[in-house]
Amino acid sequence: AFRTMLNELAPQSSEGDYIRPTPQRGSDNAPILNRNKQYQLYVGNACPWCHRTTLGLALRGFPSNIGVTELEDDPERASRGGWIVKSGIDPIFGMPDLKQIYDKAFPQANYGRATAPLLIEVNSKTAISSESGDILRAICQMQTSERNQVNLRPTHLISEIDKLNLLIYEANDGVYRCGFASTQTAYDRAERNLHSALQQLESTLAASSHRFLLGDKVTESDLRLFPTISRFDACYATLFRCGRKLINSHYPNLSKWRVNLALLPGVSDTIDVAAAARSYYSSLFPLNPSGIIPAPPEQVPLPLSSSSISTEIDAADGDLVEAGLAFSFSSSSSSS
């Protein structure tokens, strides 16, 4: 019975390895967004793949041509896929859940599961992408009409970013390969590979005096890693059986890196870790049949505060220059 439920939730290989139906690595064909067109992005707080896209929006200063519709995972109320519109009805299609939005956005396609994130072009009501890596890349590269533009994928770092992203994906997907493994051999392999990837990332930061993965400026790679690290101790360590080592106690450089990134304007508002943990423990029935939500791990304070990060604020126009990034605090993106 357990195998049947798990296979429905998470497809398996013959050896018990979890195989993600739609890998979220990104591709060489990320969409090009037009700053003169309006888009709507559908995201859920619990989902790390959604989180990377909202981080992109936050660090781009929430471009005015991309609105956001918030989703909640509620399998009992959703028609399929688990996501419902948090406000009740979405502003583009007038639908209450993501499955019905997919039916409108993909009228002729056999799209499989209705997954988030989803990016829609508003006027044509057509789907642009449901691949988080491509959506993040599109957000990073979009030319905006706002005066300040943050370059999260600078030309001179593209090859390093792409190489590092492959390692980061081993952590991103690795936690799920641990959690959804259905044999001991598959789990042992996944758990070993996950902590190998985390150790390599820890070593990358340890060998550098920089605050972020590729220097003193945030790049696309930081945004791909942050969702996994921010959820690790509270969600993945216990539920997905990844807790042989914890971020806060075993990976000090990753822990400090996480705090540095969270201190940037808008970043901490992109994730509610406690709510994400409630979602994981209550919705993944095969992994937690009782639905009991454990007490969260206590965080050991780090000797780091916002005062240790150099910031420069221009009070005249509300712009902030932080770690080489320029942000606009004004946001006209819609949230529903």
C-alpha positions in Angstrom: 0.0 0.0 0.0 2.9 2.4 0.8 4.5 1.7 -2.5 1.3 2.4 -4.4 0.7 5.7 -2.6 4.3 6.7 -3.1 4.4 5.9 -6.8 1.3 8.1 -7.3 3.0 10.9 -5.4 6.6 10.4 -6.6 7.4 8.1 -9.6 10.1 5.5 -8.9 12.7 3.6 -10.9 12.9 -0.2 -10.7 15.5 0.2 -8.0 13.4 2.5 -5.8 15.0 5.9 -6.8 12.7 8.9 -7.1 12.5 10.2 -10.7 11.2 13.8 -11.0 8.7 13.8 -13.9 9.7 17.3 -14.9 13.3 18.3 -13.9 13.7 21.9 -12.8 17.2 22.4 -14.0 16.4 25.1 -16.5 17.2 24.9 -20.2 18.9 26.8 -23.0 15.5 28.0 -24.1 14.4 30.2 -21.3 11.6 32.6 -22.5 12.4 36.2 -23.3 10.0 38.5 -21.4 8.9 41.7 -23.0 8.9 44.7 -20.6 5.9 46.1 -22.4 3.7 43.0 -21.7 2.0 42.0 -18.5 2.6 38.6 -16.9 1.2 36.8 -14.0 3.2 34.3 -11.8 1.5 31.6 -9.8 3.5 30.5 -6.7 3.0 28.7 -3.4 5.0 29.4 -0.3 5.9 25.8 0.5 7.4 25.1 -2.9 11.1 25.6 -3.2 10.9 25.8 -7.0 8.4 28.6 -6.7 10.6 30.3 -4.2 13.5 30.7 -6.6 11.2 32.7 -8.9 9.9 35.0 -6.2 13.5 35.6 -5.1 14.3 36.7 -8.6 11.4 39.2 -8.5 12.5 40.5 -5.1 16.0 41.1 -6.2 14.9 42.7 -9.4 12.8 45.1 -7.4 9.4 43.5 -8.2 9.1 44.6 -11.9 5.8 46.3 -12.4 4.9 44.1 -15.4 4.9 40.8 -13.4 2.0 40.3 -11.0 1.9 37.5 -8.4 -0.9 35.1 -7.5 -0.4 33.2 -4.3 -1.4 29.6 -4.0 -2.0 27.3 -1.1 -1.6 23.6 -1.1 -4.9 22.0 -0.1 -5.5 18.6 -1.7 -9.0 18.3 -0.2 -10.2 21.5 -1.9 -8.2 21.4 -5.1 -9.5 19.5 -8.1 -6.1 17.9 -8.8 -2.5 18.8 -8.0 -3.2 20.3 -4.6 -2.9 24.0 -5.3 -5.8 26.4 -4.7 -5.8 30.2 -5.2 -5.2 31.8 -1.7 -7.6 34.7 -2.3 -10.3 32.4 -3.6 -10.4 33.4 -7.3 -7.4 34.1 -9.6 -7.5 37.5 -11.4 -6.7 36.2 -14.9 -9.0 33.2 -15.5 -11.4 33.6 -12.6 -10.6 30.1 -11.4 -10.3 28.8 -7.8 -7.4 26.3 -8.3 -4.4 25.6 -10.4 -5.7 22.6 -12.2 -8.5 24.7 -13.7 -6.1 27.5 -14.5 -4.0 24.9 -16.4 -7.1 23.7 -18.3 -7.5 27.3 -19.6 -3.9 28.0 -20.2 -3.2 24.6 -22.0 -6.5 23.9 -23.7 -5.1 21.5 -26.2 -2.2 20.0 -24.2 -1.8 16.9 -22.1 0.1 18.6 -19.4 0.1 16.0 -16.7 0.1 17.3 -13.2 -0.7 21.0 -12.5 2.5 22.2 -11.0 3.7 25.6 -9.7 5.3 27.9 -10.5 3.4 28.9 -13.6 4.0 32.0 -15.7 1.2 33.4 -17.8 1.1 36.2 -20.4 -1.9 38.2 -19.3 -3.4 39.6 -22.5 -3.3 36.4 -24.5 -3.9 34.2 -21.4 -1.3 31.8 -22.7 1.3 29.8 -20.6 4.8 31.0 -21.0 6.5 28.4 -18.8 6.0 26.1 -15.8 9.7 25.2 -15.5 11.1 27.1 -12.5 14.7 27.3 -13.8 13.5 28.9 -17.1 11.2 31.3 -15.3 14.0 32.4 -13.0 16.4 32.8 -15.9 13.7 34.9 -17.8 13.3 37.1 -14.7 17.0 37.5 -14.3 17.5 38.6 -17.9 14.4 40.7 -18.5 15.1 44.3 -19.5 12.9 46.5 -17.4 11.8 50.1 -17.7 12.8 50.7 -14.1 15.8 52.9 -13.6 17.7 50.4 -11.5 18.6 47.0 -12.9 20.3 44.2 -11.1 22.4 41.9 -13.1 22.0 38.4 -11.6 23.7 36.7 -14.5 26.7 38.9 -15.5 28.3 37.9 -18.8 31.8 37.2 -17.3 30.3 34.7 -14.8 27.9 32.8 -17.0 30.1 29.7 -17.4 30.7 29.6 -13.6 27.0 30.1 -12.8 26.0 27.3 -15.2 28.6 24.9 -13.7 27.6 25.8 -10.2 23.9 25.4 -10.9 24.5 21.7 -11.8 26.0 21.1 -8.3 23.2 23.1 -6.7 20.6 21.0 -8.4 22.1 17.9 -6.7 21.0 19.6 -3.4 17.7 21.0 -4.7 16.5 17.6 -6.0 18.6 15.6 -3.6 16.4 16.2 -0.6 13.4 14.8 -2.6 15.4 11.8 -3.8 16.1 11.0 -0.1 12.5 11.6 1.0 10.8 9.7 -1.8 13.3 6.8 -2.1 11.5 3.5 -1.6 14.4 1.1 -1.0 17.3 1.3 1.4 19.8 1.2 -1.4 18.2 4.1 -3.2 18.0 6.1 0.0 21.6 5.5 1.0 22.8 6.6 -2.4 20.6 9.7 -2.4 21.6 10.7 1.1 25.3 10.3 0.4 25.1 12.3 -2.8 23.1 15.1 -1.1 25.6 15.6 1.7 28.4 15.4 -0.8 26.9 18.3 -2.8 26.3 20.3 0.4 29.9 19.7 1.5 31.2 20.9 -1.8 29.1 24.1 -1.5 30.3 24.6 2.0 33.9 24.2 0.9 33.3 26.7 -2.0 32.3 29.3 0.6 35.0 28.4 3.1 37.7 28.8 0.4 36.5 32.4 -0.4 36.3 35.6 1.6 33.2 36.5 -0.3 29.7 36.7 1.1 28.0 34.9 -1.8 28.7 31.9 -3.9 30.5 33.7 -6.7 31.7 36.9 -5.1 30.4 39.9 -3.2 27.4 40.2 -5.5 24.4 37.9 -5.6 23.9 35.8 -8.7 21.3 33.4 -10.1 23.2 30.6 -8.4 22.5 32.0 -4.9 18.8 32.2 -5.7 18.7 28.6 -6.8 20.3 27.4 -3.6 18.6 29.5 -1.0 15.2 27.8 -1.1 16.7 24.4 -0.2 19.0 25.7 2.5 16.2 27.8 4.1 14.0 24.8 4.4 16.6 22.2 5.2 16.6 22.0 9.0 12.9 22.6 9.5 11.5 20.4 6.7 13.9 18.1 5.0 16.2 17.0 7.8 13.4 15.0 9.6 10.6 14.4 7.1 12.9 13.5 4.2 15.5 11.8 6.4 18.3 14.1 5.5 19.3 15.1 9.0 22.6 13.3 9.5 24.1 16.8 9.2 22.2 20.1 9.7 22.8 23.4 8.1 22.9 25.3 11.3 25.3 23.0 13.1 27.4 21.2 10.5 27.7 23.7 7.6 28.7 27.0 9.2 29.6 28.8 6.0 26.3 27.8 4.3 24.6 29.0 7.5 26.2 32.4 7.4 25.6 32.7 3.6 21.9 32.0 4.3 21.8 34.8 6.8 23.7 37.2 4.5 21.2 36.6 1.7 18.2 36.8 4.0 19.3 40.2 5.1 19.0 41.7 1.6 15.8 43.8 1.2 12.8 41.7 0.4 14.4 38.3 0.6 13.1 37.3 4.1 9.5 38.2 2.9 9.7 35.5 0.2 9.5 32.6 2.6 7.5 31.6 5.7 9.5 28.6 6.9 7.1 27.6 9.6 4.2 27.6 7.2 6.3 25.6 4.7 7.0 23.0 7.4 3.3 22.7 8.3 2.6 22.1 4.6 5.2 19.4 4.2 4.2 17.5 7.3 0.5 17.8 6.8 0.2 17.2 3.0 2.7 14.4 2.3 0.6 11.6 3.8 2.8 8.6 2.7 5.7 10.1 4.6 3.8 11.3 7.6 0.5 9.4 8.0 -0.2 10.9 11.4 0.0 14.5 10.2 1.8 15.5 13.3 3.9 18.6 12.9 7.1 18.4 15.0 8.5 21.3 17.0 10.9 23.3 14.8 14.6 23.1 15.5 16.0 25.9 17.6 18.3 28.1 15.7 21.7 29.0 17.2 22.3 32.7 16.8 25.1 33.6 14.5 27.5 36.4 15.2 26.1 38.3 12.2 23.7 41.2 12.0 22.5 43.7 9.4 24.9 46.2 10.8 27.8 44.0 9.6 26.6 44.5 6.0 27.5 47.7 4.3 24.5 49.5 2.9 24.0 52.8 1.3 20.5 54.4 1.1 19.6 57.4 -0.9 16.8 58.9 1.0 15.8 61.1 -1.9 14.5 58.3 -4.1 14.3 55.3 -1.8 17.0 53.3 -3.7 19.4 51.0 -1.9 22.7 49.8 -3.1 23.6 46.5 -1.3 26.4 44.2 -2.2 26.6 45.8 -5.6 22.8 45.5 -6.1 20.4 48.3 -6.8 16.9 48.0 -5.6 13.8 50.0 -5.8 11.5 49.7 -2.8 8.4 50.7 -4.7 6.4 47.7 -6.1 3.3 47.8 -8.3 3.1 44.1 -8.8 -0.3 42.7 -7.9 -0.7 40.0 -5.3 -3.8 37.8 -5.0 
